[in-house]
Structures are given as C-alpha cells and as structure tokens.
Amino acid sequence: QAIESKGNQWAYNKSDGGSRGLYQIHPIGLADYNQFHTVKYTTKDLYQPEVNTKIAKWFFDVRLPDLLRKYKYEVTVENLIISYNAGITYVVYKKQIPKGTKEYLEKYRALEKKLYGPH
C-alpha cells in the first residue's frame, strides 16, 4: 500500500479507469473477486481498508500465482507486480511493460532495500 496509495484509503486513480483504496483495486479486479467469492462488493466498498486489503491479499496470494502457474510462468515478486499493476498479459505475452509499471518496480526495489538492506 505504500507504493499503491501512500497509505491513503481514499485514493482514486481516474487515469486507469478507477482504481480505488489502499491497494488501488481496479473495478475489473473487483468483479473477478466478486465472481470467485460469490459476493457483491461495490466500488464504494473498496474504500474500506479491510475489504481492499482482503482483495489485494487474495490477488497476490491466490489468484495471480494460480494464473502464472496456469500459463507456466514462475511465481516471482516481479511477475506478481507486473501482473497486478499492468496485467498478466504483460508477463504471458512478454509485452514491454508500461513506464508506470517500471517505476512501480523501482519503487518496490527501493522500499525492499530500505527495509531489508542490499541482497
């Protein structure tokens, strides 16, 4: 959430079609979550930290790893971040990742280095 919204539960990204909340859940991701869990969260619910966190955790711990394995790609932090931020097609079809996703990866690496030191 430090990278996604800087900890702002009310964060909204109009430029990408409306990602919302702490982990910037996109309406398409919300629909995917709702379908898998037979629930009816709305985009307004994404401003609730507990709902937003639960959905983001499911994406990183379950949905994206399952999709990466399905397409026979390694489940790495980089592949997860690219899939979460730009979409899994960028991994599967080896598309050039968008500038914003490259910046996201750089921010992640800087945060990881700050928290855990150089590897």
C-alpha positions as CSV (number, residue, x, y, z in Angstrom):
1,Q,0.0,0.0,0.0
2,A,3.0,2.3,0.5
3,I,3.6,2.2,-3.3
4,E,0.0,2.0,-4.4
5,S,-1.7,4.7,-2.4
6,K,0.9,6.0,0.0
7,G,-1.5,4.7,2.7
8,N,-4.5,6.7,1.6
9,Q,-7.6,4.7,1.9
10,W,-9.5,7.3,-0.2
11,A,-7.0,7.1,-3.1
12,Y,-8.6,7.1,-6.5
13,N,-6.9,6.8,-9.9
14,K,-9.1,8.3,-12.6
15,S,-6.4,7.8,-15.3
16,D,-6.5,4.0,-15.2
17,G,-10.3,3.6,-15.1
18,G,-10.9,4.0,-11.4
19,S,-8.6,2.0,-9.2
20,R,-9.6,2.7,-5.6
21,G,-8.4,2.4,-2.0
22,L,-5.2,1.3,-0.2
23,Y,-4.1,-1.2,-2.8
24,Q,-5.7,0.5,-5.8
25,I,-8.1,-2.3,-6.7
26,H,-9.4,-1.8,-10.2
27,P,-13.2,-2.4,-11.0
28,I,-12.2,-5.4,-13.2
29,G,-10.3,-6.9,-10.3
30,L,-13.3,-6.3,-8.0
31,A,-15.5,-8.1,-10.5
32,D,-13.1,-11.0,-10.6
33,Y,-13.0,-11.2,-6.8
34,N,-16.8,-11.0,-6.6
35,Q,-17.3,-13.8,-9.1
36,F,-14.8,-16.1,-7.4
37,H,-16.3,-15.5,-3.9
38,T,-19.9,-15.0,-4.9
39,V,-20.1,-11.7,-3.1
40,K,-21.3,-8.3,-4.2
41,Y,-18.7,-5.8,-3.1
42,T,-19.1,-2.4,-4.8
43,T,-16.5,0.1,-5.8
44,K,-17.5,2.1,-2.7
45,D,-16.6,-0.9,-0.6
46,L,-13.0,-0.6,-1.9
47,Y,-12.5,2.5,0.3
48,Q,-12.9,0.2,3.4
49,P,-9.3,-0.8,4.3
50,E,-10.3,-4.3,5.4
51,V,-12.1,-5.0,2.2
52,N,-9.4,-3.5,0.0
53,T,-6.7,-5.4,1.9
54,K,-8.6,-8.7,1.7
55,I,-9.0,-8.4,-2.1
56,A,-5.4,-7.4,-2.7
57,K,-4.1,-10.3,-0.5
58,W,-6.3,-12.7,-2.5
59,F,-4.8,-11.4,-5.7
60,F,-1.2,-11.7,-4.5
61,D,-1.5,-15.0,-2.6
62,V,-4.0,-16.9,-4.7
63,R,-5.3,-15.5,-8.0
64,L,-2.2,-14.2,-9.7
65,P,0.0,-17.2,-8.6
66,D,-2.7,-19.6,-10.0
67,L,-2.7,-17.7,-13.3
68,L,1.0,-17.6,-13.5
69,R,1.3,-21.3,-12.9
70,K,-1.5,-22.0,-15.4
71,Y,0.5,-20.2,-18.1
72,K,3.7,-21.9,-16.9
73,Y,5.4,-18.8,-15.6
74,E,7.4,-18.7,-12.4
75,V,5.7,-17.1,-9.4
76,T,8.2,-14.3,-8.6
77,V,7.7,-11.0,-7.0
78,E,8.5,-9.3,-10.3
79,N,5.9,-11.3,-12.2
80,L,3.3,-10.7,-9.5
81,I,3.9,-7.0,-9.5
82,I,3.8,-6.8,-13.3
83,S,0.6,-8.9,-13.4
84,Y,-1.0,-6.8,-10.6
85,N,0.0,-3.4,-11.9
86,A,-0.1,-3.8,-15.7
87,G,-2.0,-7.1,-16.2
88,I,-1.0,-10.7,-16.6
89,T,-0.8,-10.4,-20.4
90,Y,2.4,-8.4,-20.0
91,V,4.0,-11.5,-18.5
92,V,2.3,-14.1,-20.6
93,Y,2.9,-12.4,-23.9
94,K,6.3,-10.9,-22.9
95,K,5.0,-7.4,-23.8
96,Q,7.1,-4.4,-23.0
97,I,5.9,-3.2,-19.6
98,P,4.5,0.3,-19.3
99,K,6.6,3.1,-17.9
100,G,4.3,3.3,-14.8
101,T,4.9,-0.4,-14.0
102,K,8.7,0.0,-14.4
103,E,8.5,2.9,-12.0
104,Y,6.4,0.7,-9.6
105,L,9.1,-2.0,-9.7
106,E,11.8,0.6,-9.0
107,K,9.8,1.9,-6.0
108,Y,9.3,-1.7,-4.8
109,R,13.0,-2.5,-5.1
110,A,13.9,0.8,-3.2
111,L,11.5,0.0,-0.5
112,E,12.7,-3.6,-0.2
113,K,16.3,-2.3,0.0
114,K,15.3,0.3,2.7
115,L,13.5,-2.4,4.8
116,Y,15.9,-5.3,4.3
117,G,19.2,-3.9,3.1
118,P,21.0,-4.9,-0.1
119,H,20.9,-8.6,-1.0
